[in-house]
């Protein structure tokens, strides 16, 4: 019987006030709550502890207990009080190296079920990701050097350590400000998507193939959702790309999200997220029960199941 802790960094912060706008936490809450609702169904789960700030909403479910953070009690204080049999699922963004830092702190207290620290360090950095993928001849976006920005338009700027589409800007001319800790990439028009795969020891199982819904407003590029199953027609090509990634990075473990774009009839990698992503929340409404159960079972027994995910219907999931 498994005992789990779900640590979602933003919802477990100690300094959230009653009057603070909690909309910024909605995506994080959705991911954590989806994990809890799916995992608690398993008879292999003894109990789940969720670390959450006392000012945020909770789920009332059997086998689920909330430990609350506040101004005097941090998530670290709570982790130190728990039995060593508990294992942690960490949900945190790459922004400002938060995922790396929380991983280091937490893994010293309780075991995290997830990828190796080396993989996390590579894929938390968009610059390191493209450099390593290029060296391995895995198709990825081109990073534009400083001196090339004056002649390569349009291009994208984004934080080296950022999550999702946060602060992603499309530049069409020379009128742009250069920000520190930002990187610049070639702009690729075309169909944008993502896929989730379960990984272990260099092997993988592609779970879902989704088309991303992207909105461009005042040169800001925002992913506002995805069409679950929207790229299933490209599954074979996506599985080939997934195999290349997992073979080269045997430290990837668990559910991995990969953002991709179709360029000249070939899928190339935008970024790799070694964590649960928002598209996990839409699987239950689009794929068969066996698919979502395979993810749960993996985190409980560490085994890749030989499943064939079945798309029941395409589902537009808005974050």
Buried (B, 14 or more C-beta within 10 A) or exposed (E): EBBBBBBBBBBBBBEBEEEEEBEEBEBBBBBBBBBBBBBBEBEEBEBBBBBBBBBBEBBEBEBBEBBBBEEEBBBBEBBEEBEEEBBBBBBBBBBBBBBBEBBEEBBEBBEBBBBBBEBBBBBBBBBBBBBBBBEEEBBBBBBBEEEEBEEBEEBBBBBBBBBBBBBBBBBEEEEBEEEEEBBBBBBBEEBBBBBBBBBBEBBBBBBBBBBBBBEEEEEEBBBEBBBBBBBBEBBEBBBEBBBBBBEBBBBBBBBBBBBBBBBEEEBBBBBBBBBBBBBBBBBBEBBBEEBBBBBBBBBBEEEBBEBEBEBEEEBBBEB
